[in-house]
Amino acid sequence: MFRVQQAGRLRFVLEAGVSPAIQPYKVMKTKIRVVSQLHILAVVIGAISLTGAVRAADTTSTGGGSSLSEKDKTFMKKAAKGGRMEVAMGQVAEQKGQSEDVKSFGKRMVTDHSKANDELKSIASKKGVELPSKEHSAKWSSDEAYIDMMVKDHEKDLAEFKEEASSGSDPDVKKFADDTSKVIQEHLDLVKEIQGKLK
């Protein structure tokens, strides 16, 4: 017995057994269903791929998916300039310092600030920030003048690095500022101790 059912087109459903005449229709219906499901799957995969491509393009254009603010960029440029100055002055102190403490402090400035400078360069490269590249020319007058300058410089740097660590926008730059501020604090404690010995 056949029952006629309306669903867009007339479809025949056999209640008892399958007639050979209807089998091709069932095969065709199955093929259409499979093709429809594959089409939907292809559209979904395409949409996901497109979303990924758009995100990737967005990540590339903003420099590694960064959330850099102008304040972050300014901090990075100032930190790079100051870091190079610390290295240049440290090299001169190591060579021309009269006191062993001053020579030793100069050597530490070269080591620590070179490491921080390299780390900052790496972050800047990933974020698409161009850091100033002008080398600092260091002039030497005396141990006392160098140490006094280092005290003032490290006090100023410490405040700036702490400020960036607490209120910066980009997590990588904030982490760099936080990690480096701890090193700057060590430098400041050490240079104040040397300053006390020289007076």
C-alpha positions in Angstrom: 0.0 0.0 0.0 1.2 3.5 -0.8 0.6 6.7 1.1 1.1 10.0 -0.7 2.9 12.7 1.3 3.3 16.3 0.3 6.8 17.8 1.1 7.8 20.2 -1.6 7.4 17.4 -4.2 5.4 14.2 -4.0 7.4 11.5 -2.4 6.3 7.9 -2.2 7.0 6.0 0.9 6.4 2.3 0.9 5.0 1.1 4.1 5.7 -2.5 3.6 8.8 -3.6 1.6 10.6 -1.6 -1.0 9.6 -1.8 -4.6 12.4 -2.0 -7.2 10.9 1.0 -8.9 11.3 3.2 -5.8 14.9 2.1 -5.0 16.6 4.5 -7.5 14.6 7.3 -5.9 15.9 6.3 -2.4 19.5 6.1 -3.7 19.1 9.5 -5.3 17.5 11.0 -2.1 20.5 9.6 0.0 23.0 11.1 -2.5 21.3 14.5 -2.3 21.3 14.3 1.5 25.0 13.4 1.6 25.9 16.1 -1.0 23.8 18.7 1.0 25.6 17.7 4.3 29.0 17.9 2.6 28.1 21.3 1.1 27.2 22.6 4.6 30.4 21.2 6.1 32.4 22.9 3.3 30.7 26.2 4.0 31.4 25.9 7.8 35.1 25.0 7.2 35.4 27.9 4.8 33.9 30.3 7.3 36.3 29.0 10.0 39.3 29.3 7.7 38.2 32.8 6.7 37.9 33.9 10.3 41.4 32.5 11.0 42.8 34.3 8.0 41.3 37.6 9.0 42.7 37.1 12.6 46.1 36.2 11.2 46.1 39.3 8.9 45.0 41.5 11.8 47.8 40.0 14.0 50.4 40.7 11.3 49.2 44.2 10.7 49.3 45.2 14.4 52.7 43.6 14.9 52.3 40.2 16.6 48.8 40.8 18.0 50.2 43.4 20.3 48.1 45.9 22.3 50.8 48.6 22.2 49.7 52.1 23.1 51.6 55.2 22.2 52.8 55.3 25.8 54.2 51.8 25.5 56.1 52.8 22.3 57.5 56.0 23.9 58.6 53.9 26.9 60.4 51.4 24.7 62.2 54.1 22.7 63.3 55.9 25.9 64.4 52.6 27.5 66.4 51.7 24.4 68.2 55.0 24.4 68.9 54.9 28.1 70.1 51.3 28.0 72.6 52.1 25.3 73.8 55.1 27.3 74.3 52.8 30.4 76.4 50.4 28.3 78.5 53.1 26.8 79.2 54.8 30.2 79.8 51.4 31.8 82.5 50.6 29.2 84.2 53.9 29.9 83.9 53.5 33.7 85.5 50.0 33.4 88.4 51.4 31.4 89.0 54.8 33.1 87.6 54.4 36.6 90.1 54.9 39.5 88.2 52.9 42.1 87.8 49.1 41.8 84.2 49.6 42.9 83.6 52.0 40.0 85.3 49.7 37.5 83.2 46.7 38.8 80.0 48.7 38.7 80.8 49.8 35.1 81.3 46.2 34.1 78.0 45.2 35.6 76.2 48.0 33.7 77.6 46.6 30.5 76.5 43.1 31.2 73.0 43.8 32.7 72.0 46.6 30.3 73.3 44.7 27.2 71.0 41.8 28.2 68.1 44.1 28.8 68.8 45.9 25.5 68.7 42.6 23.6 65.5 41.6 25.2 63.9 45.0 24.4 65.1 44.7 20.7 63.5 41.3 20.5 60.1 42.6 21.8 60.3 45.7 19.5 61.0 43.5 16.5 57.9 41.3 17.3 55.7 44.3 17.8 57.0 46.2 14.8 58.4 49.1 16.8 61.6 50.8 15.4 63.9 51.7 18.2 66.4 54.6 18.0 69.8 53.2 16.8 72.1 56.2 17.4 75.1 55.2 19.6 75.7 57.2 22.8 79.1 58.9 23.0 80.3 58.7 26.6 82.7 61.3 28.2 84.5 60.7 31.4 85.4 63.3 34.0 85.7 61.4 37.3 84.5 58.5 39.4 82.4 60.8 41.6 80.7 62.5 38.6 79.9 59.1 37.0 78.5 57.6 40.2 76.4 60.7 41.0 75.1 60.6 37.4 74.3 56.9 37.8 72.3 57.5 41.1 70.2 60.2 39.4 69.7 58.2 36.3 68.7 55.0 38.1 66.3 56.8 40.3 64.6 58.3 37.2 64.7 55.0 35.4 63.2 53.0 38.3 60.2 55.4 38.5 59.6 55.1 34.7 60.0 51.3 34.6 57.6 50.8 37.6 55.1 53.2 36.0 55.2 51.1 32.7 55.0 47.8 34.7 51.8 49.0 36.5 50.0 51.0 33.8 51.3 49.9 30.4 49.0 48.4 27.8 51.0 45.6 26.3 51.6 42.5 28.5 55.1 41.8 27.0 56.3 45.3 27.5 54.8 45.4 31.0 56.7 42.1 31.9 59.9 43.5 30.5 59.5 46.7 32.6 58.7 44.8 35.7 61.6 42.3 35.4 64.1 45.1 34.5 62.9 47.4 37.3 64.1 44.7 39.8 67.6 44.9 38.2 67.5 48.7 38.2 66.6 48.6 41.9 69.7 46.4 42.6 71.9 48.8 40.6 70.5 51.8 42.5 71.2 50.1 45.9 74.7 49.3 44.7 75.6 52.7 43.2 74.3 54.5 46.4 76.6 52.3 48.4 79.6 53.2 46.1 78.6 56.9 46.3 78.8 56.7 50.1 82.3 55.2 49.9 83.6 57.9 47.5 82.5 60.8 49.7 
